[in-house]
Amino acid sequence: MEVVATAGNGREAIKLAEQQTPDVIVMDVSMPVLDGIRTAGEMKRQGIPAEIIMLSMHYNSALVQQARRNGASGYIVKQEANSELIPAIRAAHEGTLSL
């Protein structure tokens, strides 16, 4: 695994995803300028092929559904990230992660 970029907001994330073409993107639901769910949707509309995993402070079924509709393949609550994030990244890369 290699981190190829970090973004401070949703618009920057889209730009970097176009430039770096990552396999997997880990993105916070709460980002400035453009939130993570809308950013994921825009990435998918633009044809960015990366798998997207959303991170959130809270589990919220409505947010999970929005993330799914906008192209995210995973949703992880931050307090579970220590144990779940790396396996989720690997599963997303293999195409076996699904919300």
SEFIZA-3560 file (N, C-alpha, C; in Angstrom, 3 decimals):
REM SEFIZA-3560
<numar><xx>0.839</xx><yy>-1.180</yy><zz>0.000</zz><atom>N</atom></numar>
<numar><xx>0.000</xx><yy>0.000</yy><zz>0.000</zz><atom>CA</atom></numar>
<numar><xx>0.879</xx><yy>1.235</yy><zz>0.000</zz><atom>C</atom></numar>
<numar><xx>0.396</xx><yy>2.238</yy><zz>-0.702</zz><atom>N</atom></numar>
<numar><xx>1.115</xx><yy>3.499</yy><zz>-0.756</zz><atom>CA</atom></numar>
<numar><xx>0.106</xx><yy>4.642</yy><zz>-0.772</zz><atom>C</atom></numar>
<numar><xx>0.314</xx><yy>5.615</yy><zz>0.096</zz><atom>N</atom></numar>
<numar><xx>-0.510</xx><yy>6.820</yy><zz>0.082</zz><atom>CA</atom></numar>
<numar><xx>0.037</xx><yy>7.701</yy><zz>-1.033</zz><atom>C</atom></numar>
<numar><xx>-0.804</xx><yy>8.030</yy><zz>-2.005</zz><atom>N</atom></numar>
<numar><xx>-0.335</xx><yy>8.824</yy><zz>-3.138</zz><atom>CA</atom></numar>
<numar><xx>-0.730</xx><yy>10.286</yy><zz>-3.029</zz><atom>C</atom></numar>
<numar><xx>-1.683</xx><yy>10.624</yy><zz>-2.158</zz><atom>N</atom></numar>
<numar><xx>-2.099</xx><yy>12.020</yy><zz>-2.007</zz><atom>CA</atom></numar>
<numar><xx>-2.968</xx><yy>12.161</yy><zz>-0.772</zz><atom>C</atom></numar>
<numar><xx>-3.024</xx><yy>13.375</yy><zz>-0.251</zz><atom>N</atom></numar>
<numar><xx>-3.972</xx><yy>13.725</yy><zz>0.799</zz><atom>CA</atom></numar>
<numar><xx>-4.621</xx><yy>15.045</yy><zz>0.403</zz><atom>C</atom></numar>
<numar><xx>-5.901</xx><yy>15.157</yy><zz>0.675</zz><atom>N</atom></numar>
<numar><xx>-6.656</xx><yy>16.345</yy><zz>0.284</zz><atom>CA</atom></numar>
<numar><xx>-7.266</xx><yy>16.996</yy><zz>1.517</zz><atom>C</atom></numar>
<numar><xx>-7.386</xx><yy>18.305</yy><zz>1.480</zz><atom>N</atom></numar>
<numar><xx>-7.967</xx><yy>19.039</yy><zz>2.588</zz><atom>CA</atom></numar>
<numar><xx>-9.447</xx><yy>19.292</yy><zz>2.453</zz><atom>C</atom></numar>
<numar><xx>-9.991</xx><yy>19.065</yy><zz>1.238</zz><atom>N</atom></numar>
<numar><xx>-11.420</xx><yy>19.274</yy><zz>1.028</zz><atom>CA</atom></numar>
<numar><xx>-11.878</xx><yy>18.448</yy><zz>-0.177</zz><atom>C</atom></numar>
<numar><xx>-13.170</xx><yy>18.423</yy><zz>-0.397</zz><atom>N</atom></numar>
<numar><xx>-13.736</xx><yy>17.595</yy><zz>-1.454</zz><atom>CA</atom></numar>
<numar><xx>-13.293</xx><yy>17.975</yy><zz>-2.850</zz><atom>C</atom></numar>
<numar><xx>-13.251</xx><yy>19.250</yy><zz>-3.152</zz><atom>N</atom></numar>
<numar><xx>-12.824</xx><yy>19.685</yy><zz>-4.492</zz><atom>CA</atom></numar>
<numar><xx>-11.379</xx><yy>19.268</yy><zz>-4.766</zz><atom>C</atom></numar>
<numar><xx>-10.531</xx><yy>19.445</yy><zz>-3.760</zz><atom>N</atom></numar>
<numar><xx>-9.132</xx><yy>19.044</yy><zz>-3.896</zz><atom>CA</atom></numar>
<numar><xx>-9.029</xx><yy>17.525</yy><zz>-4.069</zz><atom>C</atom></numar>
<numar><xx>-9.872</xx><yy>16.782</yy><zz>-3.371</zz><atom>N</atom></numar>
<numar><xx>-9.862</xx><yy>15.321</yy><zz>-3.493</zz><atom>CA</atom></numar>
<numar><xx>-10.184</xx><yy>14.887</yy><zz>-4.919</zz><atom>C</atom></numar>
<numar><xx>-11.144</xx><yy>15.538</yy><zz>-5.542</zz><atom>N</atom></numar>
<numar><xx>-11.503</xx><yy>15.211</yy><zz>-6.926</zz><atom>CA</atom></numar>
<numar><xx>-10.326</xx><yy>15.484</yy><zz>-7.853</zz><atom>C</atom></numar>
<numar><xx>-9.723</xx><yy>16.640</yy><zz>-7.699</zz><atom>N</atom></numar>
<numar><xx>-8.580</xx><yy>17.016</yy><zz>-8.541</zz><atom>CA</atom></numar>
<numar><xx>-7.430</xx><yy>16.016</yy><zz>-8.379</zz><atom>C</atom></numar>
<numar><xx>-7.119</xx><yy>15.674</yy><zz>-7.144</zz><atom>N</atom></numar>
<numar><xx>-6.028</xx><yy>14.735</yy><zz>-6.896</zz><atom>CA</atom></numar>
<numar><xx>-6.357</xx><yy>13.333</yy><zz>-7.408</zz><atom>C</atom></numar>
<numar><xx>-7.611</xx><yy>12.920</yy><zz>-7.286</zz><atom>N</atom></numar>
<numar><xx>-7.997</xx><yy>11.596</yy><zz>-7.785</zz><atom>CA</atom></numar>
<numar><xx>-7.846</xx><yy>11.525</yy><zz>-9.298</zz><atom>C</atom></numar>
<numar><xx>-8.144</xx><yy>12.630</yy><zz>-9.988</zz><atom>N</atom></numar>
<numar><xx>-7.959</xx><yy>12.672</yy><zz>-11.446</zz><atom>CA</atom></numar>
<numar><xx>-6.479</xx><yy>12.589</yy><zz>-11.808</zz><atom>C</atom></numar>
<numar><xx>-5.638</xx><yy>13.254</yy><zz>-11.035</zz><atom>N</atom></numar>
<numar><xx>-4.209</xx><yy>13.290</yy><zz>-11.326</zz><atom>CA</atom></numar>
<numar><xx>-3.485</xx><yy>12.007</yy><zz>-10.929</zz><atom>C</atom></numar>
<numar><xx>-3.825</xx><yy>11.457</yy><zz>-9.788</zz><atom>N</atom></numar>
<numar><xx>-3.085</xx><yy>10.323</yy><zz>-9.224</zz><atom>CA</atom></numar>
<numar><xx>-3.661</xx><yy>8.955</yy><zz>-9.578</zz><atom>C</atom></numar>
<numar><xx>-4.904</xx><yy>8.894</yy><zz>-9.996</zz><atom>N</atom></numar>
<numar><xx>-5.631</xx><yy>7.658</yy><zz>-10.303</zz><atom>CA</atom></numar>
<numar><xx>-5.402</xx><yy>6.549</yy><zz>-9.268</zz><atom>C</atom></numar>
<numar><xx>-5.796</xx><yy>6.798</yy><zz>-8.019</zz><atom>N</atom></numar>
<numar><xx>-5.627</xx><yy>5.771</yy><zz>-6.979</zz><atom>CA</atom></numar>
<numar><xx>-6.588</xx><yy>4.602</yy><zz>-7.183</zz><atom>C</atom></numar>
<numar><xx>-6.239</xx><yy>3.464</yy><zz>-6.631</zz><atom>N</atom></numar>
<numar><xx>-7.123</xx><yy>2.301</yy><zz>-6.667</zz><atom>CA</atom></numar>
<numar><xx>-8.226</xx><yy>2.427</yy><zz>-5.621</zz><atom>C</atom></numar>
<numar><xx>-7.867</xx><yy>2.957</yy><zz>-4.446</zz><atom>N</atom></numar>
<numar><xx>-8.796</xx><yy>3.080</yy><zz>-3.322</zz><atom>CA</atom></numar>
<numar><xx>-8.659</xx><yy>4.482</yy><zz>-2.737</zz><atom>C</atom></numar>
<numar><xx>-9.789</xx><yy>5.087</yy><zz>-2.423</zz><atom>N</atom></numar>
<numar><xx>-9.809</xx><yy>6.394</yy><zz>-1.773</zz><atom>CA</atom></numar>
<numar><xx>-10.500</xx><yy>6.235</yy><zz>-0.428</zz><atom>C</atom></numar>
<numar><xx>-9.858</xx><yy>6.715</yy><zz>0.630</zz><atom>N</atom></numar>
<numar><xx>-10.460</xx><yy>6.754</yy><zz>1.961</zz><atom>CA</atom></numar>
<numar><xx>-10.800</xx><yy>8.218</yy><zz>2.210</zz><atom>C</atom></numar>
<numar><xx>-12.086</xx><yy>8.477</yy><zz>2.463</zz><atom>N</atom></numar>
<numar><xx>-12.542</xx><yy>9.852</yy><zz>2.530</zz><atom>CA</atom></numar>
<numar><xx>-13.478</xx><yy>10.058</yy><zz>3.710</zz><atom>C</atom></numar>
<numar><xx>-13.293</xx><yy>11.177</yy><zz>4.403</zz><atom>N</atom></numar>
<numar><xx>-14.154</xx><yy>11.529</yy><zz>5.527</zz><atom>CA</atom></numar>
<numar><xx>-15.514</xx><yy>12.009</yy><zz>5.007</zz><atom>C</atom></numar>
<numar><xx>-16.562</xx><yy>11.611</yy><zz>5.683</zz><atom>N</atom></numar>
<numar><xx>-17.900</xx><yy>12.085</yy><zz>5.334</zz><atom>CA</atom></numar>
<numar><xx>-17.969</xx><yy>13.604</yy><zz>5.503</zz><atom>C</atom></numar>
<numar><xx>-17.353</xx><yy>14.108</yy><zz>6.566</zz><atom>N</atom></numar>
<numar><xx>-17.402</xx><yy>15.552</yy><zz>6.870</zz><atom>CA</atom></numar>
<numar><xx>-16.120</xx><yy>16.220</yy><zz>6.399</zz><atom>C</atom></numar>
<numar><xx>-16.181</xx><yy>16.809</yy><zz>5.219</zz><atom>N</atom></numar>
<numar><xx>-15.044</xx><yy>17.557</yy><zz>4.689</zz><atom>CA</atom></numar>
<numar><xx>-15.523</xx><yy>18.954</yy><zz>4.325</zz><atom>C</atom></numar>
<numar><xx>-14.617</xx><yy>19.932</yy><zz>4.390</zz><atom>N</atom></numar>
<numar><xx>-15.013</xx><yy>21.281</yy><zz>3.979</zz><atom>CA</atom></numar>
<numar><xx>-15.187</xx><yy>21.394</yy><zz>2.466</zz><atom>C</atom></numar>
<numar><xx>-15.832</xx><yy>22.432</yy><zz>2.046</zz><atom>N</atom></numar>
<numar><xx>-16.083</xx><yy>22.811</yy><zz>0.651</zz><atom>CA</atom></numar>
<numar><xx>-17.098</xx><yy>21.872</yy><zz>-0.004</zz><atom>C</atom></numar>
<numar><xx>-16.824</xx><yy>20.589</yy><zz>-0.025</zz><atom>N</atom></numar>
<numar><xx>-17.733</xx><yy>19.596</yy><zz>-0.604</zz><atom>CA</atom></numar>
<numar><xx>-17.630</xx><yy>18.360</yy><zz>0.268</zz><atom>C</atom></numar>
<numar><xx>-18.735</xx><yy>17.948</yy><zz>0.910</zz><atom>N</atom></numar>
<numar><xx>-18.654</xx><yy>16.820</yy><zz>1.850</zz><atom>CA</atom></numar>
<numar><xx>-18.283</xx><yy>15.522</yy><zz>1.131</zz><atom>C</atom></numar>
<numar><xx>-17.873</xx><yy>14.537</yy><zz>1.895</zz><atom>N</atom></numar>
<numar><xx>-17.382</xx><yy>13.286</yy><zz>1.326</zz><atom>CA</atom></numar>
<numar><xx>-18.378</xx><yy>12.536</yy><zz>0.466</zz><atom>C</atom></numar>
<numar><xx>-19.639</xx><yy>12.537</yy><zz>0.862</zz><atom>N</atom></numar>
<numar><xx>-20.640</xx><yy>11.809</yy><zz>0.086</zz><atom>CA</atom></numar>
<numar><xx>-20.864</xx><yy>12.472</yy><zz>-1.268</zz><atom>C</atom></numar>
<numar><xx>-20.988</xx><yy>13.796</yy><zz>-1.271</zz><atom>N</atom></numar>
<numar><xx>-21.146</xx><yy>14.489</yy><zz>-2.556</zz><atom>CA</atom></numar>
<numar><xx>-19.875</xx><yy>14.381</yy><zz>-3.399</zz><atom>C</atom></numar>
<numar><xx>-18.728</xx><yy>14.388</yy><zz>-2.741</zz><atom>N</atom></numar>
<numar><xx>-17.462</xx><yy>14.218</yy><zz>-3.463</zz><atom>CA</atom></numar>
<numar><xx>-17.413</xx><yy>12.853</yy><zz>-4.129</zz><atom>C</atom></numar>
<numar><xx>-17.822</xx><yy>11.814</yy><zz>-3.405</zz><atom>N</atom></numar>
<numar><xx>-17.845</xx><yy>10.465</yy><zz>-3.979</zz><atom>CA</atom></numar>
<numar><xx>-18.747</xx><yy>10.418</yy><zz>-5.202</zz><atom>C</atom></numar>
<numar><xx>-19.924</xx><yy>11.018</yy><zz>-5.098</zz><atom>N</atom></numar>
<numar><xx>-20.848</xx><yy>11.050</yy><zz>-6.229</zz><atom>CA</atom></numar>
<numar><xx>-20.258</xx><yy>11.755</yy><zz>-7.433</zz><atom>C</atom></numar>
<numar><xx>-19.594</xx><yy>12.868</yy><zz>-7.192</zz><atom>N</atom></numar>
<numar><xx>-18.969</xx><yy>13.613</yy><zz>-8.288</zz><atom>CA</atom></numar>
<numar><xx>-17.834</xx><yy>12.804</yy><zz>-8.927</zz><atom>C</atom></numar>
<numar><xx>-17.066</xx><yy>12.112</yy><zz>-8.092</zz><atom>N</atom></numar>
<numar><xx>-15.989</xx><yy>11.271</yy><zz>-8.632</zz><atom>CA</atom></numar>
<numar><xx>-16.559</xx><yy>10.188</yy><zz>-9.548</zz><atom>C</atom></numar>
<numar><xx>-17.629</xx><yy>9.571</yy><zz>-9.113</zz><atom>N</atom></numar>
<numar><xx>-18.238</xx><yy>8.515</yy><zz>-9.927</zz><atom>CA</atom></numar>
<numar><xx>-18.829</xx><yy>9.090</yy><zz>-11.216</zz><atom>C</atom></numar>
<numar><xx>-19.473</xx><yy>10.250</yy><zz>-11.131</zz><atom>N</atom></numar>
<numar><xx>-20.017</xx><yy>10.895</yy><zz>-12.336</zz><atom>CA</atom></numar>
<numar><xx>-18.921</xx><yy>11.245</yy><zz>-13.338</zz><atom>C</atom></numar>
<numar><xx>-17.738</xx><yy>11.584</yy><zz>-12.815</zz><atom>N</atom></numar>
<numar><xx>-16.621</xx><yy>11.930</yy><zz>-13.691</zz><atom>CA</atom></numar>
<numar><xx>-15.870</xx><yy>10.697</yy><zz>-14.194</zz><atom>C</atom></numar>
<numar><xx>-16.277</xx><yy>9.526</yy><zz>-13.747</zz><atom>N</atom></numar>
<numar><xx>-15.651</xx><yy>8.298</yy><zz>-14.224</zz><atom>CA</atom></numar>
<numar><xx>-14.362</xx><yy>7.930</yy><zz>-13.524</zz><atom>C</atom></numar>
<numar><xx>-14.119</xx><yy>8.481</yy><zz>-12.358</zz><atom>N</atom></numar>
<numar><xx>-12.934</xx><yy>8.099</yy><zz>-11.584</zz><atom>CA</atom></numar>
<numar><xx>-13.182</xx><yy>6.684</yy><zz>-11.066</zz><atom>C</atom></numar>
<numar><xx>-12.339</xx><yy>5.734</yy><zz>-11.462</zz><atom>N</atom></numar>
<numar><xx>-12.649</xx><yy>4.325</yy><zz>-11.188</zz><atom>CA</atom></numar>
<numar><xx>-12.295</xx><yy>3.827</yy><zz>-9.788</zz><atom>C</atom></numar>
<numar><xx>-11.761</xx><yy>4.661</yy><zz>-8.928</zz><atom>N</atom></numar>
<numar><xx>-11.324</xx><yy>4.222</yy><zz>-7.600</zz><atom>CA</atom></numar>
<numar><xx>-12.489</xx><yy>3.719</yy><zz>-6.754</zz><atom>C</atom></numar>
<numar><xx>-12.201</xx><yy>2.738</yy><zz>-5.930</zz><atom>N</atom></numar>
<numar><xx>-13.141</xx><yy>2.308</yy><zz>-4.896</zz><atom>CA</atom></numar>
<numar><xx>-13.072</xx><yy>3.339</yy><zz>-3.780</zz><atom>C</atom></numar>
<numar><xx>-14.209</xx><yy>3.675</yy><zz>-3.182</zz><atom>N</atom></numar>
<numar><xx>-14.256</xx><yy>4.717</yy><zz>-2.159</zz><atom>CA</atom></numar>
<numar><xx>-14.759</xx><yy>4.133</yy><zz>-0.850</zz><atom>C</atom></numar>
<numar><xx>-13.992</xx><yy>4.401</yy><zz>0.208</zz><atom>N</atom></numar>
<numar><xx>-14.380</xx><yy>4.012</yy><zz>1.563</zz><atom>CA</atom></numar>
<numar><xx>-14.622</xx><yy>5.293</yy><zz>2.346</zz><atom>C</atom></numar>
<numar><xx>-15.801</xx><yy>5.410</yy><zz>2.927</zz><atom>N</atom></numar>
<numar><xx>-16.158</xx><yy>6.594</yy><zz>3.713</zz><atom>CA</atom></numar>
<numar><xx>-15.837</xx><yy>6.354</yy><zz>5.185</zz><atom>C</atom></numar>
<numar><xx>-15.318</xx><yy>7.385</yy><zz>5.847</zz><atom>N</atom></numar>
<numar><xx>-15.087</xx><yy>7.367</yy><zz>7.285</zz><atom>CA</atom></numar>
<numar><xx>-16.031</xx><yy>8.368</yy><zz>7.935</zz><atom>C</atom></numar>
<numar><xx>-16.579</xx><yy>8.003</yy><zz>9.089</zz><atom>N</atom></numar>
<numar><xx>-17.491</xx><yy>8.905</yy><zz>9.787</zz><atom>CA</atom></numar>
<numar><xx>-17.332</xx><yy>8.756</yy><zz>11.292</zz><atom>C</atom></numar>
<numar><xx>-17.623</xx><yy>9.821</yy><zz>12.003</zz><atom>N</atom></numar>
<numar><xx>-17.601</xx><yy>9.774</yy><zz>13.469</zz><atom>CA</atom></numar>
<numar><xx>-18.731</xx><yy>8.908</yy><zz>14.014</zz><atom>C</atom></numar>
<numar><xx>-19.830</xx><yy>8.815</yy><zz>13.275</zz><atom>N</atom></numar>
<numar><xx>-21.015</xx><yy>8.123</yy><zz>13.783</zz><atom>CA</atom></numar>
<numar><xx>-21.592</xx><yy>7.192</yy><zz>12.726</zz><atom>C</atom></numar>
<numar><xx>-22.159</xx><yy>6.092</yy><zz>13.197</zz><atom>N</atom></numar>
<numar><xx>-22.913</xx><yy>5.240</yy><zz>12.282</zz><atom>CA</atom></numar>
<numar><xx>-24.297</xx><yy>5.855</yy><zz>12.133</zz><atom>C</atom></numar>
<numar><xx>-24.677</xx><yy>6.070</yy><zz>10.916</zz><atom>N</atom></numar>
<numar><xx>-25.980</xx><yy>6.644</yy><zz>10.619</zz><atom>CA</atom></numar>
<numar><xx>-26.480</xx><yy>5.945</yy><zz>9.364</zz><atom>C</atom></numar>
<numar><xx>-27.556</xx><yy>5.191</yy><zz>9.480</zz><atom>N</atom></numar>
<numar><xx>-28.022</xx><yy>4.398</yy><zz>8.342</zz><atom>CA</atom></numar>
<numar><xx>-28.379</xx><yy>5.261</yy><zz>7.137</zz><atom>C</atom></numar>
<numar><xx>-28.875</xx><yy>6.469</yy><zz>7.375</zz><atom>N</atom></numar>
<numar><xx>-29.190</xx><yy>7.357</yy><zz>6.250</zz><atom>CA</atom></numar>
<numar><xx>-27.916</xx><yy>7.755</yy><zz>5.507</zz><atom>C</atom></numar>
<numar><xx>-26.848</xx><yy>8.037</yy><zz>6.250</zz><atom>N</atom></numar>
<numar><xx>-25.576</xx><yy>8.373</yy><zz>5.602</zz><atom>CA</atom></numar>
<numar><xx>-24.997</xx><yy>7.181</yy><zz>4.857</zz><atom>C</atom></numar>
<numar><xx>-25.133</xx><yy>6.001</yy><zz>5.427</zz><atom>N</atom></numar>
<numar><xx>-24.652</xx><yy>4.796</yy><zz>4.751</zz><atom>CA</atom></numar>
<numar><xx>-25.376</xx><yy>4.632</yy><zz>3.411</zz><atom>C</atom></numar>
<numar><xx>-26.671</xx><yy>4.817</yy><zz>3.408</zz><atom>N</atom></numar>
<numar><xx>-27.439</xx><yy>4.698</yy><zz>2.164</zz><atom>CA</atom></numar>
<numar><xx>-27.049</xx><yy>5.773</yy><zz>1.157</zz><atom>C</atom></numar>
<numar><xx>-26.834</xx><yy>6.996</yy><zz>1.625</zz><atom>N</atom></numar>
<numar><xx>-26.387</xx><yy>8.070</yy><zz>0.731</zz><atom>CA</atom></numar>
<numar><xx>-25.016</xx><yy>7.752</yy><zz>0.154</zz><atom>C</atom></numar>
<numar><xx>-24.142</xx><yy>7.232</yy><zz>0.995</zz><atom>N</atom></numar>
<numar><xx>-22.802</xx><yy>6.866</yy><zz>0.530</zz><atom>CA</atom></numar>
<numar><xx>-22.894</xx><yy>5.788</yy><zz>-0.554</zz><atom>C</atom></numar>
<numar><xx>-23.730</xx><yy>4.803</yy><zz>-0.332</zz><atom>N</atom></numar>
<numar><xx>-23.922</xx><yy>3.733</yy><zz>-1.317</zz><atom>CA</atom></numar>
<numar><xx>-24.447</xx><yy>4.298</yy><zz>-2.639</zz><atom>C</atom></numar>
<numar><xx>-25.468</xx><yy>5.133</yy><zz>-2.560</zz><atom>N</atom></numar>
<numar><xx>-26.048</xx><yy>5.721</yy><zz>-3.779</zz><atom>CA</atom></numar>
<numar><xx>-25.043</xx><yy>6.589</yy><zz>-4.541</zz><atom>C</atom></numar>
<numar><xx>-24.069</xx><yy>7.121</yy><zz>-3.833</zz><atom>N</atom></numar>
<numar><xx>-23.073</xx><yy>7.983</yy><zz>-4.465</zz><atom>CA</atom></numar>
<numar><xx>-21.788</xx><yy>7.247</yy><zz>-4.830</zz><atom>C</atom></numar>
<numar><xx>-21.825</xx><yy>5.927</yy><zz>-4.772</zz><atom>N</atom></numar>
<numar><xx>-20.714</xx><yy>5.145</yy><zz>-5.293</zz><atom>CA</atom></numar>
<numar><xx>-19.708</xx><yy>4.619</yy><zz>-4.295</zz><atom>C</atom></numar>
<numar><xx>-19.902</xx><yy>4.870</yy><zz>-3.008</zz><atom>N</atom></numar>
<numar><xx>-18.963</xx><yy>4.332</yy><zz>-2.017</zz><atom>CA</atom></numar>
<numar><xx>-19.156</xx><yy>2.823</yy><zz>-1.877</zz><atom>C</atom></numar>
<numar><xx>-18.065</xx><yy>2.130</yy><zz>-1.702</zz><atom>N</atom></numar>
<numar><xx>-18.162</xx><yy>0.684</yy><zz>-1.515</zz><atom>CA</atom></numar>
<numar><xx>-17.968</xx><yy>0.285</yy><zz>-0.057</zz><atom>C</atom></numar>
<numar><xx>-17.620</xx><yy>1.247</yy><zz>0.796</zz><atom>N</atom></numar>
<numar><xx>-17.447</xx><yy>0.949</yy><zz>2.205</zz><atom>CA</atom></numar>
<numar><xx>-17.750</xx><yy>2.148</yy><zz>3.075</zz><atom>C</atom></numar>
<numar><xx>-18.112</xx><yy>1.881</yy><zz>4.333</zz><atom>N</atom></numar>
<numar><xx>-18.429</xx><yy>2.929</yy><zz>5.305</zz><atom>CA</atom></numar>
<numar><xx>-17.931</xx><yy>2.424</yy><zz>6.645</zz><atom>C</atom></numar>
<numar><xx>-16.983</xx><yy>3.154</yy><zz>7.236</zz><atom>N</atom></numar>
<numar><xx>-16.382</xx><yy>2.726</yy><zz>8.497</zz><atom>CA</atom></numar>
<numar><xx>-16.519</xx><yy>3.839</yy><zz>9.522</zz><atom>C</atom></numar>
<numar><xx>-16.938</xx><yy>3.458</yy><zz>10.715</zz><atom>N</atom></numar>
<numar><xx>-17.017</xx><yy>4.393</yy><zz>11.828</zz><atom>CA</atom></numar>
<numar><xx>-15.596</xx><yy>4.551</yy><zz>12.372</zz><atom>C</atom></numar>
<numar><xx>-15.197</xx><yy>5.788</yy><zz>12.616</zz><atom>N</atom></numar>
<numar><xx>-13.804</xx><yy>6.070</yy><zz>12.985</zz><atom>CA</atom></numar>
<numar><xx>-13.326</xx><yy>5.297</yy><zz>14.203</zz><atom>C</atom></numar>
<numar><xx>-14.192</xx><yy>5.073</yy><zz>15.193</zz><atom>N</atom></numar>
<numar><xx>-13.738</xx><yy>4.344</yy><zz>16.380</zz><atom>CA</atom></numar>
<numar><xx>-13.424</xx><yy>2.877</yy><zz>16.064</zz><atom>C</atom></numar>
<numar><xx>-13.851</xx><yy>2.387</yy><zz>14.903</zz><atom>N</atom></numar>
<numar><xx>-13.544</xx><yy>1.027</yy><zz>14.474</zz><atom>CA</atom></numar>
<numar><xx>-12.414</xx><yy>0.994</yy><zz>13.447</zz><atom>C</atom></numar>
<numar><xx>-11.918</xx><yy>2.154</yy><zz>13.070</zz><atom>N</atom></numar>
<numar><xx>-10.932</xx><yy>2.239</yy><zz>11.987</zz><atom>CA</atom></numar>
<numar><xx>-9.650</xx><yy>1.466</yy><zz>12.294</zz><atom>C</atom></numar>
<numar><xx>-9.203</xx><yy>1.437</yy><zz>13.548</zz><atom>N</atom></numar>
<numar><xx>-7.962</xx><yy>0.712</yy><zz>13.864</zz><atom>CA</atom></numar>
<numar><xx>-8.022</xx><yy>-0.750</yy><zz>13.453</zz><atom>C</atom></numar>
<numar><xx>-9.171</xx><yy>-1.364</yy><zz>13.617</zz><atom>N</atom></numar>
<numar><xx>-9.278</xx><yy>-2.790</yy><zz>13.279</zz><atom>CA</atom></numar>
<numar><xx>-9.884</xx><yy>-3.043</yy><zz>11.905</zz><atom>C</atom></numar>
<numar><xx>-10.656</xx><yy>-2.099</yy><zz>11.369</zz><atom>N</atom></numar>
<numar><xx>-11.397</xx><yy>-2.359</yy><zz>10.136</zz><atom>CA</atom></numar>
<numar><xx>-10.850</xx><yy>-1.690</yy><zz>8.878</zz><atom>C</atom></numar>
<numar><xx>-10.083</xx><yy>-0.621</yy><zz>9.029</zz><atom>N</atom></numar>
<numar><xx>-9.706</xx><yy>0.147</yy><zz>7.846</zz><atom>CA</atom></numar>
<numar><xx>-8.781</xx><yy>-0.615</yy><zz>6.898</zz><atom>C</atom></numar>
<numar><xx>-7.710</xx><yy>-1.189</yy><zz>7.387</zz><atom>N</atom></numar>
<numar><xx>-6.766</xx><yy>-1.897</yy><zz>6.500</zz><atom>CA</atom></numar>
<numar><xx>-7.449</xx><yy>-3.079</yy><zz>5.806</zz><atom>C</atom></numar>
<numar><xx>-8.198</xx><yy>-3.924</yy><zz>6.526</zz><atom>N</atom></numar>
<numar><xx>-8.921</xx><yy>-4.990</yy><zz>5.814</zz><atom>CA</atom></numar>
<numar><xx>-9.911</xx><yy>-4.449</yy><zz>4.782</zz><atom>C</atom></numar>
<numar><xx>-10.564</xx><yy>-3.331</yy><zz>5.084</zz><atom>N</atom></numar>
<numar><xx>-11.515</xx><yy>-2.747</yy><zz>4.136</zz><atom>CA</atom></numar>
<numar><xx>-10.794</xx><yy>-2.229</yy><zz>2.891</zz><atom>C</atom></numar>
<numar><xx>-9.640</xx><yy>-1.616</yy><zz>3.066</zz><atom>N</atom></numar>
<numar><xx>-8.855</xx><yy>-1.139</yy><zz>1.922</zz><atom>CA</atom></numar>
<numar><xx>-8.457</xx><yy>-2.325</yy><zz>1.043</zz><atom>C</atom></numar>
<numar><xx>-7.995</xx><yy>-3.377</yy><zz>1.661</zz><atom>N</atom></numar>
<numar><xx>-7.598</xx><yy>-4.569</yy><zz>0.887</zz><atom>CA</atom></numar>
<numar><xx>-8.796</xx><yy>-5.169</yy><zz>0.150</zz><atom>C</atom></numar>
<numar><xx>-9.923</xx><yy>-5.274</yy><zz>0.836</zz><atom>N</atom></numar>
<numar><xx>-11.133</xx><yy>-5.823</yy><zz>0.202</zz><atom>CA</atom></numar>
<numar><xx>-11.592</xx><yy>-4.933</yy><zz>-0.941</zz><atom>C</atom></numar>
<numar><xx>-11.539</xx><yy>-3.621</yy><zz>-0.757</zz><atom>N</atom></numar>
<numar><xx>-11.923</xx><yy>-2.695</yy><zz>-1.820</zz><atom>CA</atom></numar>
<numar><xx>-11.001</xx><yy>-2.863</yy><zz>-3.015</zz><atom>C</atom></numar>
<numar><xx>-9.727</xx><yy>-2.999</yy><zz>-2.766</zz><atom>N</atom></numar>
<numar><xx>-8.760</xx><yy>-3.179</yy><zz>-3.854</zz><atom>CA</atom></numar>
<numar><xx>-9.018</xx><yy>-4.464</yy><zz>-4.613</zz><atom>C</atom></numar>
<numar><xx>-9.448</xx><yy>-5.500</yy><zz>-3.907</zz><atom>N</atom></numar>
<numar><xx>-9.739</xx><yy>-6.792</yy><zz>-4.534</zz><atom>CA</atom></numar>
<numar><xx>-11.132</xx><yy>-6.831</yy><zz>-5.160</zz><atom>C</atom></numar>
<numar><xx>-11.932</xx><yy>-5.793</yy><zz>-4.909</zz><atom>N</atom></numar>
<numar><xx>-13.279</xx><yy>-5.742</yy><zz>-5.450</zz><atom>CA</atom></numar>
<numar><xx>-14.286</xx><yy>-6.551</yy><zz>-4.678</zz><atom>C</atom></numar>
<numar><xx>-13.962</xx><yy>-6.877</yy><zz>-3.422</zz><atom>N</atom></numar>
<numar><xx>-14.861</xx><yy>-7.707</yy><zz>-2.628</zz><atom>CA</atom></numar>
<numar><xx>-15.548</xx><yy>-6.942</yy><zz>-1.504</zz><atom>C</atom></numar>
<numar><xx>-15.309</xx><yy>-5.630</yy><zz>-1.395</zz><atom>N</atom></numar>
<numar><xx>-15.950</xx><yy>-4.825</yy><zz>-0.372</zz><atom>CA</atom></numar>
<numar><xx>-17.264</xx><yy>-4.299</yy><zz>-0.901</zz><atom>C</atom></numar>
<numar><xx>-18.313</xx><yy>-4.425</yy><zz>-0.111</zz><atom>N</atom></numar>
<numar><xx>-19.610</xx><yy>-3.929</yy><zz>-0.542</zz><atom>CA</atom></numar>
<numar><xx>-20.390</xx><yy>-3.442</yy><zz>0.654</zz><atom>C</atom></numar>
<numar><xx>-20.992</xx><yy>-2.261</yy><zz>0.511</zz><atom>N</atom></numar>
<numar><xx>-21.849</xx><yy>-1.719</yy><zz>1.572</zz><atom>CA</atom></numar>
<numar><xx>-23.078</xx><yy>-2.577</yy><zz>1.759</zz><atom>C</atom></numar>
//
